[in-house]
Amino acid sequence: MSTVLPKSPLMALLRDMPKAELHIHIEGSLEPELIFALAERNQVELPYADVAALRRAYAFTDLQSFLDIYYAGASVLLHEQDFYDMARAYLARAVRDHVVRAEIFFDPQTHTARGVPMASVINGLYRACREAERDWGISCDLILCFLRHLSEEEALVTLAQAMPLRDRFIGVGLDSSELGHPPEKFARVFARCRALGLRLVAHAGEEGPPAYIWSALDVLQVERVDHGVQALQDAALVQRLARERIALTVCPLSNQMLQVFPDLADHNLPQLLEAGLVATVNSDDPAYFGGYINENFVQLFAATGMGARQAYQLARNSLQASFAGAASKAAWMEQLDACFVRHGMEAAITP
């Protein structure tokens, strides 16, 4: 679904600059070809004749219509090796896109509900991360997400199931159907995770109102807001997000595909930056939404007319907002500056 864009120094820079991806659902990176390969390996019947038929089904009108097919695709994931293969494929693509840090969401409830052991999910993903670090030098960690359309009791059970593998994920998040499932529904489980020292993020303000972002901040006490594009409706919220340097992990092609911004030219990410917010660019569910992180950058910039200065700010925001250590962040910042100098765009670095 990628759009052919004219080659330009800016587009080359966007592809080449080091960046962090902070909003990637690993199940959403499952390409149709791998879905069919895993279906054959695991003897799972799919309701689609072939890869082309599955791709034609990617005609989403809202978040729920996407989630329906997303969960169907995940049905082929049964064994530790399946999760490893999925994560390995994403990380190989991320390296090609010059992602130096990936913080990967995974949805264990999608799999444990089908009888897949928690250890199979986490160990497969974790092994792929560690091998990618060894083989390709990419820094990556896992964030366990609770499905918000399910109950908090089920989230608490999921957390308990994951605790024997606590050393293999760094944080928790909240995803799935947003409308009708406000963040405060999960106050107790997030309080428990906070006490355990886990990093905290949550989806809020994609289709839901600014009130959901307030709740994510005040009740769940998250460190980052996933999506958050509805924040501009609330001036007081914008001031708070800017003052507290709360990062927003924005997903442009996802927003376009799910009709949050039907025309990418109308996306409000330029306004988020102008308001002083720590906005970042991410791919969300790239196999379903038409592109990995570089495709999100190039299509967004082509549609909105943003330039090198905004590119530098977005890349810098992503690196700073990551949960990596200070030394790694400093090294990546040096790489970012060197990349802009190499591309003749050093003027974008100066404040």
Secondary structure, DSSP 8 states (H G I E B T S, - for coil): --------HHHHHHHHS-EEEEEEEGGGG--HHHHHHHHHHHT---SSSSHHHHHHT---SSHHHHHHHHHHHGGG--SHHHHHHHHHHHHHHHHHTTEEEEEEEE-HHHHHTTT--HHHHHHHHHHHHHHHHHHH--EEEEEEEEETTS-HHHHHHHHHHHGGGGGG--EEEEES--TT--GGGGHHHHHHHHHTT-EEEEEESSSS-HHHHHHHHHTS--SEEEE-GGGGG-HHHHHHHHHHT-EEEE-HHHHHHTTSSSSGGG-SHHHHHHTT-EEEE--BSHHHHT--HHHHHHHHHHHH---HHHHHHHHHHHHHHSSS-HHHHHHHHHHHHHHHHHTT-GGGT--
